[in-house]
Amino acid sequence: MISPSKEPQSVAASDLTFDNTEIAFRSKSNAELNRAYWLFKIISSNFLTKVGPPVTNFALNIGLPITSLIKKTIFEHFCGGETIEGCEKTIQQLASQHVGTILDYSVEGEESEQAFDHVLAETIRTIERAKKDTNIPFSVFKVTGLGRFDLLAKVNTGEPLTETEAAEFARVKNRVEKICAFAHQAGVAVLVDAEHSWIQDTIDDLARDMMRKYNTEKAIVYNTYQLYRHDILAALKADVYLAQTDNFYVGAKLVRGAYMEIERKRAEERGYPSPIQPNKEAADRDYNEAIHFCLDNLDRIGFMAGTHNEASSYLLATELDKRGIARGDRRVYFAQLLGMSDNLSFNLSAAGYNVAKYMPYGPVKAVMPYLFRRAQENTSVAGQTGRELSLIIKEKNRRKK
């Protein structure tokens, strides 16, 4: 049985806890909680997450009927639906707990002009949906959803483009421009996701141009800063100093990062210094320093702490209170992925902080690359899956009493 919604409570930040499983899983029925338990048990198997993608792709390619099984398990846990309309139930469920939604069209790996135009149109649709609903405070897109990866990589190296490639890149920039212009007109903030380091400079340049053009009154366009890279804290500071000089606002989504193993392997294979921090402590230090820096410059920045890290979440929550910044100040958001870290999302929202969940959606087969990447990331983040399981077990035991 789902408990009724409760208004946020003004608990002291020092009393904020992420261990309250009654709040964390208030919206989940016993059946949904059991499904989450078995799903994370499966994900905790490194073997399964490594062999799962090729086995699943093989089964799909030869026509085995496993789509319905995937939809009822991993898809329903981590995704909102196959369409925006299919996400409505989950959007409202989150809203009842004072948590916003970030609609994320999570189809990956397509590389045709037709596919890029489709992603553009779908992203515009998410902004249209957000425009009429305060429960959807952000939209989001990946530049690789709007243009070829290899083209972005070539631009990143500074190599001259052929006439055909130059026209192709112009179309990429035009798609980015259309999204940001529409978001500005609609008054909806839009997040530009970060990607691999060897295309990230190109993405940063595009995002910076859009911030300069559309963030003249407040942060509308948000770039993503991956603090597991050792050069990103300096990049964030440079962007804010530039904004102060040129009179625009920086939108910043702070994350640790999602491509650590790939980045290190590529750097080793190609013989260049890895862009990744030497250890977790360094990434944590820079992430927390980025939080302080953003709060120090809140007159020129809007930011989102996209994190599943409890220490960083607690730091930001307590700093807001310490500095006298309202918990509902729209310049500051917490964000987590749908289906993960509900103990952070719902305990923060219950205490009156701004929280949103990334809600991936799209056709089941098309979002499979995203789903398996998320499962693999779970197993590579030390303690993440174990933490999810321990909280689920704690809530299951509480409900038995």
C-alpha angles and dihedrals in degrees: 000000000000113000118231118263118268127205116251113274124224097233116166112260088237088061094049111122133184093199097078100112094175088067094036095056100027092120095050124091120218090259092052091048091052090049090052090050094054093041093056090044088058093044090052087068106092089194093058095048090050098048095033098081098052093041092048093046090050092050092049093047094053092045103252109163099243098122092089091050091051091046093053094048126024095012096052091047099049102025135061097216144295095280137023088257089051090057095058096096093052092044090056092043090056092044090055086062092045093253121134129221131234107199107217118187095211104189107136137185100034114133109176126108088238091055092048091052089049091053089049091053093045092049090051087052091055089053091049089051092047093048092070098040129061087197088074104057098166143031123202143199142176118228089222086064087063102040144016117285093221091052091052089048091053092049088049092059092052093239115155112261124228117244090259092049092047090055090047092051090048087058090051091052090046092054091050090048093050092053095047094044091050091047090051092050091048094045091235121137114234127203122216106209121226121239140177118334094242091065098027098092089059091049091047091052091051092047092047091051090051093048091051091051103039105024095071095120103022141340109295101145114053122195120203121241116200106206094191083080113084094221100050102084088058090047091053091050091048091052092051093048089049090050091052090051097043096037105242134117127251120226110202132184108193116208134157094228146260109224105058099129093044092048095050093045093050092047091051094047094048097039102240128125112275113249089213123103115261092242144354092264090061092049091048091048093052093044092053092044088053089055091053091046093051092049090048089055101036090133088069103031145056114198145182124207100216099189145130090197112116096202093054091045091051091047093055093044093052094042091056090056094042091053094044093245112151114250089228094052103137092217090073127057138168117212138187135171121268110263095022136087095003086160088067099039100047099037090051092048091046088057092052103259122137109259133172134181124220104236112197116200140170140105111325096240093045095053095048093100089055093048095050091046089055092049091050092047089053092057093046095053106084112245097354098116092039090052092051091050095047092053092048091050090048091053093045089054092046091054091052092060 
